Amino acid sequence: MKNYIAGLFIASVIIIGMSSSVFGQNEINLIDTPTAKLLEKGSYYLNFRFYQEGGLLIQGKAGLTDRLTVGASYGGTGVVGVETVKGNPEPAFSIKYKFGKEGENNLPFDLSLGYEGQGYGKYYKEGDEIIIDGHPKKLTKSFYQINSMGFYLVLAKKVEKSNLTINGGLNCSLEDDPGKAGISPFIGAQFRVTPKLIVKLEYNNASHKKTKYKDIVEGYSGDKILRKAGGEINIGFKFLYSKDLSLELAFKDLSHRYASSGNRIFQIAYTGEF
C-alpha cells in the first residue's frame, strides 16, 4: 500500500513536469463541497491534500469537454510520519456535467450535476478496532469521517460588480454512514481578496444526524457520541503562487461536530493542459 501511494505521487510529479500550464485556476471545489465550475476542455487538475494522522489524498481531474469533467482519487493515513500506512479501501471516482452557464439563454446562475465518491478525513473500516473508554471495540460499518457528496446538484451565482461567488446545492451520499441524511443541503462562498488570495467559506452536511458509538461498534451500549448533529463549517485560504500552482490552508469543523478543536488541512494544487 505504501509503495502504491508513493507511485501515485511520483507519477503525478512526472505529469506536472511534462505539461504546459494554463492561465488561472477554476475553483471546481471549495473545501469539501463542489462548485458549479468545470475544467476547460483539454485541461487537468492535480491536488495533494494533507490531513490528520499523516494522511495524504491525491486527486486528479480532467476536462474532457467544456461541459464534462471526470476524476479519480486515492489516499490513506500514515503516509507522512512514522505510523503504518493505511490506504483507503479503493479509489474513488467523480464526474461533473454543466447543464447551464450564467448568462446563457438568460440563465441567472451556473448549474451543474455530478457525482463524487471521495469522502474526507479518517476512514472507519468495518472490522477494525477503535478504543472507547479504554476498551477496544470492533466497527460494524465502513464510512469516511466526512461522507462523500455522492450525487449532487449545485448552483453558482457571481455577485455583480464584485469578486464574490455564492454556491449552493443538494446532495445524496451513498456511504454507509448511520448519521447521514437522505438528501442534505450545502452552501458556500468564495471571495477573491487580491489577485493572489482567495478566501473560501462553506457549510456542509447540514442535515447530518447525531452518531453514537453504539451505532457503529459491537458490544457497546453507552451514549458516548462520535459526531454531533448538524453540519461542518469550514474556512480556507488559497494562495495563487503562480498561474498554475496554488497553496491552500483550511480550518475545518469550526462548528465542532467531531471535536472541540476542529482540524486543519493543507493542499497543493496544480492545473495544466494536455
GUBA-210057 format. One record per residue: residue number from 1; residue in one letter; z negated, y, x of N, C-alpha, C in turn. Coordinates in steps of 0.02 Angstrom, whole numbers, plus 32768, in hexadecimal, padded with zeros to 4 digits. Each point is the difference from the previous one (the first is absolute). Layout:
NUM_A_Z_Y_X_Z_Y_X_Z_Y_X $
...
This chain:
1_M_8000_7FC4_8029_8000_803C_7FD7_8000_803F_802B $
2_K_7FD8_7FFE_8036_7FFC_803A_802D_8044_800D_801F $
3_N_8023_7FCA_8016_8042_8007_801F_8033_801A_7FCD $
4_Y_7FF8_7FEB_7FC1_802F_8015_7FCC_7FFB_804C_7FF5 $
5_I_7FC4_801A_7FFA_7FF7_8048_7FF6_8017_8026_803E $
6_A_7FF1_7FE6_803C_8016_8021_803D_804C_8002_8003 $
7_G_8021_7FCA_7FEA_8049_7FFE_8000_801D_8034_7FD1 $
8_L_7FE1_8009_7FC5_8017_8033_7FD2_7FFA_8046_801F $
9_F_7FC9_800C_8023_7FF5_8041_801F_8035_800D_8035 $
10_I_800E_7FCF_802B_8031_8008_8036_8046_800B_7FE2 $
11_A_8011_7FD9_7FCC_8042_8008_7FE1_8008_8046_7FE2 $
12_S_7FCA_801A_7FE3_8002_8043_7FE3_800C_8034_8035 $
13_V_7FDF_7FF9_8039_8009_8030_8036_8048_7FFE_801A $
14_I_801D_7FC5_8006_8045_7FF9_8017_8030_8022_7FCF $
15_I_7FF4_7FF7_7FBF_802B_801F_7FCD_7FFE_804C_8006 $
16_I_7FC3_801B_8009_7FF8_8048_8008_8026_8018_803D $
17_G_7FFB_7FDC_8037_8020_8015_803E_804C_7FFF_7FFC $
18_M_801D_7FD5_7FD7_8048_7FF9_7FFC_801F_802B_7FC9 $
19_S_7FD6_8021_7FD8_801A_8023_7FC6_800D_8049_8010 $
20_S_8025_8020_7FD2_8007_8048_8001_7FD5_801D_7FC9 $
21_S_7FEC_803E_8008_7FD0_801C_7FD0_8024_8025_7FC8 $
22_V_7FDB_800B_7FCA_8018_8029_7FC9_7FD3_803C_7FF9 $
23_F_801A_8033_7FE1_7FD8_803D_7FFA_7FCD_7FFA_7FC8 $
24_G_7FC1_8009_8012_7FCB_8001_7FCE_7FEB_7FBA_7FEA $
25_Q_7FCC_7FFE_7FD6_7FE7_7FC2_7FE6_7FF3_8008_7FB5 $
26_N_801E_7FD4_7FD8_7FF2_8001_7FB9_7FBA_7FE3_7FF5 $
27_E_7FDA_801F_7FD4_7FBD_7FE7_7FF0_8008_7FCA_7FCA $
28_I_8010_7FC3_8015_800B_7FCA_7FD1_7FBE_7FE3_7FE6 $
29_N_7FC9_800E_8024_7FBD_7FED_7FEB_7FD1_803B_800C $
30_L_7FC8_8001_7FDB_7FCA_802D_8011_7FD4_7FDB_8032 $
31_I_7FCA_7FDF_7FE9_7FD7_7FD7_802D_8003_7FB7_7FE9 $
32_D_7FE5_7FF3_7FC4_8005_7FBC_7FE4_8031_7FFE_7FC5 $
33_T_8016_8039_7FE9_802B_8003_7FC5_8046_8018_8011 $
34_P_8032_7FEB_7FD9_8045_8014_800E_8010_8045_7FE3 $
35_T_8034_801F_801A_801D_803B_7FE2_8043_7FEB_7FE1 $
36_A_8022_802E_7FE2_8042_7FF1_7FE3_8038_8007_8033 $
37_K_7FF0_8014_803D_8032_8009_8034_8017_7FBD_801C $
38_L_803E_7FFE_8018_801C_7FC6_8020_801C_8013_8044 $
39_L_800E_7FCF_8029_8023_800C_803F_804A_800D_7FF2 $
40_E_801F_8027_802A_8048_800B_7FFA_8025_7FC1_8016 $
41_K_803D_7FF8_7FE8_8029_7FC7_8012_8009_7FFD_804C $
42_G_7FF6_7FC5_801C_8009_7FF6_8048_7FC5_8015_802A $
43_S_7FC8_8011_7FE2_7FC5_8013_8026_7FC9_7FCB_7FF7 $
44_Y_7FD0_8000_802E_7FC9_7FD1_7FFB_7FBF_8023_8012 $
45_Y_7FC9_7FDE_7FEF_7FBC_801B_8009_7FD4_7FC8_801B $
46_L_7FDD_800E_8038_7FD0_7FD1_801C_7FBC_8022_8002 $
47_N_7FCD_7FDC_7FE8_7FBD_801C_7FFE_7FCE_7FCF_801D $
48_F_7FD5_8019_802C_7FCA_7FD8_801D_7FBE_801C_7FE5 $
49_R_7FDE_7FD8_7FD9_7FC4_8016_7FDD_7FC3_7FDD_801D $
50_F_7FD3_8026_801F_7FC3_7FE4_801E_7FC5_800C_7FD1 $
51_Y_7FDC_7FCB_7FF1_7FC9_8006_7FD0_7FC3_7FD9_8017 $
52_Q_7FCD_7FFA_7FD5_7FC0_7FE5_8013_8005_7FB8_8019 $
53_E_7FCC_7FEB_8026_7FFB_7FBD_801D_803A_7FF1_802F $
54_G_8017_8033_8024_8036_7FF6_8030_8043_7FEF_7FE1 $
55_G_800B_8016_7FC2_803C_7FED_7FDC_803D_8028_8013 $
56_L_803A_7FDF_7FFD_8041_801F_800B_8031_7FE5_7FCD $
57_L_801F_802D_7FDB_8034_7FED_7FD0_8041_8021_8015 $
58_I_8035_7FD8_8008_8042_8019_8012_802C_7FFF_7FC2 $
59_Q_801B_803A_7FEE_802A_8006_7FC5_8045_801A_8014 $
60_G_8034_7FE1_7FE5_8044_8017_800C_8026_8007_7FBF $
61_K_8026_8036_7FFA_8029_800B_7FC5_8045_8018_8014 $
62_A_8032_7FF2_7FD7_8044_8014_800F_8022_801A_7FC2 $
63_G_8028_8035_8008_8027_801C_7FC9_8044_7FDE_7FFC $
64_L_8008_7FD3_7FD1_8041_7FDD_7FF8_8033_802E_7FE0 $
65_T_7FEA_8028_7FD0_8029_8034_7FE3_7FD2_803D_7FF6 $
66_D_801C_8037_7FE8_7FD6_803A_7FF3_7FD0_7FF5_7FC5 $
67_R_800C_7FCA_7FDA_7FD6_7FF2_7FC6_7FD8_7FBF_8007 $
68_L_8007_7FDD_8038_7FDD_7FC0_8007_7FE2_7FF9_8045 $
69_T_7FBE_7FF7_8002_7FDB_7FF5_803F_7FDB_7FBD_7FFB $
70_V_8005_7FD7_8034_7FDD_7FC0_8002_7FD4_7FFE_803E $
71_G_7FCE_7FD4_7FFF_7FD3_7FFD_803A_7FD9_7FBF_8004 $
72_A_7FDE_7FF8_8038_7FD4_7FC6_800C_7FC7_8016_802C $
73_S_7FC9_7FDB_7FFE_7FC5_8012_8028_7FD8_7FC2_8010 $
74_Y_7FDA_8005_8037_7FD3_7FCA_8014_7FCB_801B_802F $
75_G_7FC5_7FE3_7FFE_7FCB_8017_802D_7FC3_7FD3_7FFB $
76_G_7FC8_8019_8019_7FC2_7FDA_7FFF_7FC9_8026_8023 $
77_T_7FC4_7FE3_7FFF_7FC6_801F_8020_7FF5_7FE0_8045 $
78_G_7FD7_8021_8029_7FF1_7FE6_8043_8038_800B_8032 $
79_V_8034_8024_7FED_8038_800C_802E_7FEA_802F_8038 $
80_V_7FD9_8032_7FEE_7FE4_802F_8031_7FB7_7FED_800C $
81_G_7FEC_7FF9_803F_7FBB_7FEF_800F_7FF9_7FB8_8019 $
82_V_7FC4_7FE4_7FF9_7FF1_7FBF_801D_7FF7_7FC9_7FCB $
83_E_8004_8011_7FC1_7FF6_7FCF_7FCB_803D_7FD2_7FFB $
84_T_7FF6_7FC6_7FDF_8036_7FD1_7FF5_8034_801D_7FD0 $
85_V_803F_7FF9_8011_8035_8019_7FD4_8005_7FD6_7FC1 $
86_K_7FFE_8021_7FC6_8009_7FDE_7FC0_803A_8021_7FDC $
87_G_8039_7FDF_7FFF_803B_801C_7FE0_7FFC_7FFC_7FB4 $
88_N_8023_802E_7FDF_8006_7FFC_7FB8_8023_7FBE_7FEE $
89_P_7FF6_7FE7_7FC3_801B_7FBE_7FEF_804B_7FFB_8004 $
90_E_8023_8036_7FF4_8049_7FFF_7FFF_801B_8047_8003 $
91_P_803F_8008_8014_801E_8043_7FFD_8005_8019_7FB8 $
92_A_8003_8040_7FF8_8009_801E_7FBE_8042_8026_7FFE $
93_F_801D_8005_7FC6_8041_801F_7FF9_7FFD_8039_7FCC $
94_S_802F_802F_8008_8002_8039_7FD2_8048_8013_7FF1 $
95_I_8008_8020_7FC7_8041_8019_7FEC_7FF5_803D_7FD3 $
96_K_8029_8033_8008_7FFA_803D_7FD7_8046_8018_7FED $
97_Y_8009_8010_7FC1_8040_8018_7FE7_7FF6_8043_7FDE $
98_K_802A_8030_8011_7FFC_8043_7FE2_802C_8003_7FC2 $
99_F_7FE1_800B_7FC7_8025_8006_7FC1_801C_8046_7FF6 $
100_G_7FDC_8032_8018_8018_8044_7FF7_7FE1_8030_8031 $
101_K_8026_8033_8011_7FEA_8033_8030_7FF5_8041_7FDC $
102_E_7FCC_8025_8015_7FF0_8040_7FE1_803D_802E_8002 $
103_G_8012_801C_7FC6_803A_802C_7FFB_8040_7FDC_7FEE $
104_E_8000_7FBD_8005_803B_7FD8_7FF0_8002_7FF4_7FB4 $
105_N_8036_8014_7FE0_8006_7FF9_7FB7_7FC5_8021_7FDD $
106_N_7FEA_8039_801B_7FC8_8027_7FE4_7FBE_7FDB_8000 $
107_L_7FF9_7FCD_8029_7FC0_7FDC_8006_7FCD_802C_8023 $
108_P_7FC4_800A_7FE3_7FD0_802E_801E_7FD6_7FE3_8039 $
109_F_800B_7FC1_8011_7FD8_7FE0_8035_8028_7FC7_801F $
110_D_7FE9_7FE8_803A_801A_7FC2_801D_7FE0_7FC5_7FDB $
111_L_8026_7FCA_7FF8_7FE7_7FC5_7FDC_8016_7FC1_8026 $
112_S_7FCF_7FD7_8013_800F_7FC2_8024_7FD7_7FC6_7FE4 $
113_L_801D_7FC5_8006_7FDF_7FC1_7FEC_8000_7FD2_803B $
114_G_7FC8_7FDD_800B_7FFD_7FD5_803B_7FCE_7FC8_7FFC $
115_Y_7FFE_7FDA_8036_7FCF_7FCA_8008_7FE5_8003_8047 $
116_E_7FBE_7FFD_8008_7FE0_7FFF_8041_7FCD_7FC8_8002 $
117_G_800D_7FCE_802A_7FD4_7FC6_8004_7FC9_8004_8034 $
118_Q_7FFE_8038_8025_7FCF_8007_8036_7FC0_8022_7FE8 $
119_G_7FC7_7FDD_8006_7FC0_801F_7FF5_7FE5_801D_8041 $
120_Y_7FC7_8022_7FFD_7FE6_8022_803B_7FB7_7FEF_800C $
121_G_7FEC_8009_803F_7FBB_7FF2_8013_7FF4_7FB6_800C $
122_K_7FC2_7FEC_7FFC_7FEC_7FBB_800D_801E_7FD0_7FCD $
123_Y_8013_7FC4_8017_801A_7FCD_7FD3_7FC9_7FCC_7FF4 $
124_Y_7FEE_7FF6_7FC2_7FCF_7FCD_7FED_8027_7FC1_7FEE $
125_K_7FF7_7FCC_8028_8027_7FC2_7FF7_7FD6_7FC9_7FE0 $
126_E_801A_7FE2_7FCD_7FDE_7FC9_7FDE_7FEE_7FC9_8033 $
127_G_7FC1_7FEA_7FFE_7FE9_7FCC_802E_7FDB_801B_803C $
128_D_800C_8040_8012_7FDA_801E_8037_7FB9_800F_7FEA $
129_E_7FD4_8008_8031_7FBA_800F_7FF1_7FF0_8049_800F $
130_I_7FD8_801F_7FD6_7FE5_8042_800C_7FB4_7FFD_7FFA $
131_I_7FDE_802F_801F_7FB7_8000_7FFF_7FE6_802D_7FC9 $
132_I_7FD6_7FE4_7FD5_7FE0_8027_7FCA_7FB5_7FF4_8006 $
133_D_7FDB_8036_800B_7FB7_7FFC_8007_7FEC_7FCE_8036 $
134_G_8027_7FFE_8036_7FEF_7FD4_8038_8017_7FB8_7FF8 $
135_H_8023_7FF0_7FCA_8015_7FBB_7FF4_804D_7FFC_7FFA $
136_P_801F_7FCE_801E_8049_7FF9_7FFA_8014_7FE6_7FBB $
137_K_8033_801F_7FE4_8019_7FEC_7FBF_804C_7FFA_8004 $
138_K_801B_7FCE_7FDE_8048_7FF3_8004_8026_8026_7FCA $
139_L_8036_8021_8015_8029_8026_7FD1_8028_7FD2_7FD2 $
140_T_8007_8013_7FC2_8026_7FD9_7FCF_8042_8022_7FED $
141_K_800C_803B_801B_803E_8024_7FF1_801C_801F_8040 $
142_S_8040_8011_7FFE_8022_8020_8038_801C_8044_7FE9 $
143_F_7FEE_8035_8024_8018_8043_7FED_7FF3_8031_8039 $
144_Y_8025_8037_8000_7FF5_8035_8031_7FC9_802F_7FE7 $
145_Q_7FDF_8020_8030_7FCD_8031_7FEF_801D_8036_7FD2 $
146_I_803B_8018_8010_8026_802E_7FD4_803D_7FD9_7FE9 $
147_N_8001_7FEE_7FC0_8036_7FD5_7FE8_8044_8022_8005 $
148_S_8033_7FD8_8007_8044_801A_8006_8015_8023_7FBF $
149_M_8033_802A_8005_801A_8022_7FC5_801D_7FCF_7FCE $
150_G_8021_7FCC_8018_8026_7FD6_7FD4_803B_8027_7FE5 $
151_F_800E_7FF9_7FC0_8036_8026_7FE1_7FE7_8046_7FEE $
152_Y_8029_8032_800B_7FEA_8045_7FF2_803A_802C_7FE9 $
153_L_7FEE_8034_7FDC_802D_8036_7FEC_7FE1_8040_8019 $
154_V_8026_802A_8024_7FE3_803C_801D_802E_803C_7FF5 $
155_L_7FE1_8039_7FF0_8023_803F_7FF7_7FEA_8030_8037 $
156_A_802B_802F_8012_7FEF_8033_8031_801F_8043_7FEB $
157_K_7FD9_8035_8008_8017_8042_7FED_7FEC_8032_8036 $
158_K_8032_8023_801B_7FF2_8034_8031_7FF1_8041_7FDC $
159_V_7FC7_801E_8010_7FED_803F_7FE0_802E_8037_801A $
160_E_801E_8024_7FD2_8032_8032_8012_7FE4_8035_802F $
161_K_8028_8012_8032_7FEF_8033_8031_7FBE_7FF1_8025 $
162_S_7FF6_7FC0_8010_7FC5_7FED_8025_8010_7FC3_802A $
163_N_7FD1_7FEC_802B_8007_7FC3_8028_7FD7_7FC7_7FE3 $
164_L_7FF1_8004_7FBF_7FD6_7FCE_7FDF_802A_7FD2_7FD4 $
165_T_7FF4_7FBF_8007_8020_7FCE_7FD6_7FCB_7FD5_7FDF $
166_I_8005_7FF7_7FBE_7FD1_7FD8_7FDA_8020_7FBC_7FF1 $
167_N_7FDB_7FCA_8009_8017_7FBC_7FF2_7FD0_7FDE_7FCF $
168_G_801A_7FD5_7FD7_7FD6_7FDB_7FD2_8025_7FC6_7FE1 $
169_G_7FDB_7FCD_7FEB_8022_7FC8_7FE2_7FD0_7FCB_7FE6 $
170_L_801D_7FC7_7FEE_7FDC_7FC6_7FE7_8013_7FC4_8029 $
171_N_7FD0_7FD2_800A_800F_7FC3_8024_7FDE_7FC4_7FE1 $
172_C_801A_7FC5_8010_7FE2_7FC1_7FE8_8000_7FD0_803B $
173_S_7FC5_7FF6_801E_7FF9_7FD4_803A_8000_7FB7_7FEA $
174_L_801C_7FD5_802B_8003_7FB9_7FF1_7FCB_7FD8_8025 $
175_E_7FD4_8022_8025_7FCD_7FDC_8027_7FC9_7FE3_7FD4 $
176_D_7FDC_7FCF_801D_7FCB_7FDD_7FDC_7FBD_8024_800A $
177_D_8002_8041_7FF8_7FC4_802A_8007_7FDC_8002_7FBD $
178_P_7FC1_7FE8_7FFC_7FDE_7FFD_7FC0_7FF3_8044_7FE0 $
179_G_8002_8035_8027_7FF1_8042_7FE4_803D_802A_7FF0 $
180_K_803B_7FE7_800F_803C_8029_7FF5_800D_8009_7FB5 $
181_A_8021_8037_7FF0_8014_800C_7FBB_8047_7FE6_7FF6 $
182_G_8012_7FF3_7FC1_8044_7FE9_7FF3_8032_8035_8016 $
183_I_7FF8_803C_7FE6_8029_8039_8014_7FD1_8039_8014 $
184_S_800D_801E_8039_7FD2_8033_8019_8028_803E_8016 $
185_P_7FE7_803C_7FF2_8022_803D_8016_7FED_8013_8048 $
186_F_802B_8024_8020_7FF1_801E_8041_8020_8045_8003 $
187_I_7FE3_802B_8028_801A_8045_8005_7FF4_801A_8047 $
188_G_802B_802C_8017_7FF6_801B_8043_8029_803F_800A $
189_A_7FF6_801E_803A_8024_803E_8011_8008_8004_804B $
190_Q_8033_8023_8015_800B_800E_8047_8011_804A_8008 $
191_F_7FE4_801E_8034_800B_8047_800B_8010_800C_8049 $
192_R_803A_801E_800C_8015_800F_8045_7FE0_8042_8014 $
193_V_7FCB_7FFC_8028_7FDB_803B_8014_8028_8029_8032 $
194_T_801C_7FDE_8031_802C_801F_8033_803C_7FD2_8008 $
195_P_8033_8014_8026_8039_7FD3_800C_7FEC_7FBD_801E $
196_K_7FC6_7FFC_8020_7FEC_7FC2_8022_7FC2_7FDE_7FE2 $
197_L_7FE2_801E_7FCC_7FC3_7FE3_7FE3_8007_7FF8_7FB5 $
198_I_7FF3_7FC2_7FE9_8002_7FF0_7FB9_7FBC_7FE4_7FEC $
199_V_7FE4_801A_7FCA_7FC1_7FE7_7FE4_800F_7FD7_7FC2 $
200_K_7FE1_7FC5_7FFA_800B_7FD4_7FC8_7FBE_7FF2_7FDC $
201_L_8003_7FFA_7FBF_7FC5_7FEF_7FD8_8016_7FD1_7FC8 $
202_E_7FD9_7FCC_7FF3_8012_7FD1_7FCC_7FC2_7FE1_7FDF $
203_Y_800C_7FE9_7FC3_7FCD_7FDB_7FDA_8020_7FC0_7FE7 $
204_N_7FE7_7FC8_8018_8020_7FBF_7FF5_7FD1_7FD1_7FDA $
205_N_801D_7FCF_7FDD_7FD9_7FCD_7FDD_7FCF_801F_7FCE $
206_A_8017_8030_7FDA_7FD4_8025_7FD3_7FDE_7FD4_7FCD $
207_S_8020_7FC9_7FEB_7FE4_7FD5_7FCC_7FDE_7FC2_801B $
208_H_7FF4_7FFE_8041_7FE1_7FC4_801E_7FB9_7FF7_7FE5 $
209_K_7FF0_7FC1_7FF1_7FBE_7FF0_7FE5_7FCE_7FF0_8038 $
210_K_7FC0_7FFD_7FED_7FCC_7FED_802F_800A_7FB7_8015 $
211_T_7FF7_7FF2_8041_8006_7FBB_8019_7FBD_7FEB_801E $
212_K_7FE3_7FCB_7FE4_7FC2_7FE5_801A_800E_7FC3_802C $
213_Y_7FD4_7FF4_802F_800A_7FC8_802D_8003_7FBD_7FDA $
214_K_7FDA_7FFC_7FCA_8001_7FC1_7FDA_8044_7FF2_7FE0 $
215_D_802B_8034_7FFD_8043_7FF7_7FE5_8031_7FE2_8033 $
216_I_7FEC_8001_8041_8030_7FEB_8034_7FE6_7FCA_802F $
217_V_7FC0_7FEC_7FF9_7FE5_7FCB_802B_7FDE_7FCB_7FD5 $
218_E_7FF7_7FC6_801E_7FDD_7FCA_7FDD_7FB7_7FFD_8017 $
219_G_7FD5_7FEA_7FD3_7FBA_7FF8_8012_7FD8_803F_8004 $
220_Y_8017_8035_7FDD_7FDA_803F_8000_7FFF_801C_7FBA $
221_S_7FC5_8011_7FE7_7FF9_8018_7FBB_7FDF_8045_7FFC $
222_G_7FF8_8021_8039_7FE1_8042_8000_802E_8036_7FE7 $
223_D_7FE7_803E_8000_8027_8038_7FE6_8018_802F_8036 $
224_K_7FFF_7FEA_803F_8017_802A_8036_804A_8011_7FF7 $
225_I_8012_803E_800D_8044_8019_7FF2_802A_8004_8040 $
226_L_803D_7FE6_7FFC_8030_8009_8037_8024_8043_7FFA $
227_R_8013_8012_7FC2_8026_803D_7FF4_7FEC_8020_7FBF $
228_K_7FF5_8041_8000_7FF0_8024_7FC3_803F_800B_7FD7 $
229_A_7FF6_8010_7FC0_8039_800E_7FD4_801E_8044_8011 $
230_G_8040_8007_7FF0_8022_8040_800C_802E_7FFC_803D $
231_G_8021_8038_800E_8032_8001_8034_7FE8_801D_8042 $
232_E_802B_7FF8_8033_7FF2_801A_8042_8022_8044_800A $
233_I_7FDB_802E_801D_801C_8041_8013_800E_7FFE_804B $
234_N_803E_800D_8013_8014_7FFF_8046_801F_8043_8013 $
235_I_7FF4_8015_803D_801F_803D_801A_801C_7FF2_8045 $
236_G_803C_8019_800E_8020_7FF4_8041_801E_803F_801E $
237_F_8004_8000_8042_801C_8038_8025_8037_7FE4_802E $
238_K_803E_8014_7FF3_8039_7FE7_8024_801C_8035_802F $
239_F_8005_7FEF_8040_801A_802F_8032_8045_7FE8_8016 $
240_L_8033_802A_7FF6_8044_7FEF_8014_8009_8011_804A $
241_Y_7FF7_7FCF_802A_8004_800A_8048_8047_8014_8015 $
242_S_8031_7FE1_7FE0_8047_8011_800B_8025_7FF3_7FBF $
243_K_8041_8008_8000_8026_7FF7_7FC3_8002_7FB7_7FE9 $
244_D_7FEE_7FD1_802D_8001_7FBA_7FED_7FBE_7FDC_8008 $
245_L_7FCE_801F_801E_7FC0_7FE0_800E_7FC7_8028_7FE1 $
246_S_7FD3_7FDD_7FDD_7FC7_8022_7FE2_7FC0_7FD8_800C $
247_L_7FC8_8024_8000_7FBD_7FE3_8007_7FD7_8015_7FC3 $
248_E_7FD8_7FD2_7FE7_7FDB_800F_7FC3_7FB9_7FE3_8002 $
249_L_7FD0_8029_7FEC_7FBB_7FEB_7FF9_7FED_8007_7FB7 $
250_A_7FE4_7FCA_7FE3_7FED_8002_7FB9_7FB8_7FEB_7FF8 $
251_F_7FDE_8022_7FD3_7FBB_7FF0_7FEE_8002_7FE1_7FBA $
252_K_7FEC_7FC1_7FFC_800A_7FDA_7FC3_7FBE_7FF4_7FDB $
253_D_8007_7FF3_7FC0_7FC8_7FEF_7FD4_7FC9_8035_8003 $
254_L_8014_803F_7FFA_7FCE_8036_7FFF_7FD6_7FFD_7FC0 $
255_S_8017_7FDA_7FCF_7FDA_7FF6_7FC2_7FCE_7FC7_8006 $
256_H_7FFF_7FE0_803A_7FCE_7FCC_8010_8000_7FC6_7FCE $
257_R_803C_7FE6_7FF2_8004_7FC6_7FD5_7FE8_7FC1_8025 $
258_Y_800F_7FFC_8042_7FED_7FC6_8027_7FC1_800B_8029 $
259_A_7FF9_803B_801E_7FC8_800C_802E_7FE9_8049_7FF9 $
260_S_7FC5_800E_801B_7FE5_8043_7FFA_8021_8031_8031 $
261_S_8024_7FE7_8031_801C_802B_8034_804C_8003_8001 $
262_G_8022_7FD8_7FD6_8049_7FFF_8002_8019_7FE0_8040 $
263_N_803F_8009_8010_801C_7FE6_803F_803C_802A_8014 $
264_R_8018_7FF4_803C_8037_8028_801C_8038_7FD2_8017 $
265_I_803D_8019_7FFC_8039_7FDD_801C_8029_8031_802A $
266_F_8026_7FE5_802F_802D_8028_8029_8044_7FE0_7FFD $
267_Q_8035_802A_7FF8_8043_7FE6_7FFA_8031_8023_802F $
268_I_802E_7FD9_801B_8037_801A_8028_8040_7FEB_7FDE $
269_A_802A_8031_7FEE_803D_7FF1_7FDB_803D_801A_8025 $
270_Y_8036_7FDA_7FFC_803F_8013_8020_8039_7FF6_7FCE $
271_T_802C_8031_7FFD_803B_7FFB_7FD5_803F_8006_802A $
272_G_802F_7FD2_7FF6_803E_8001_8025_803B_7FED_7FD3 $
273_E_803A_7FF7_801E_803A_7FEC_7FD9_8025_7FC8_8025 $
274_F_8024_7FD8_7FD8_8026_7FC8_801C_8048_8002_7FEA $
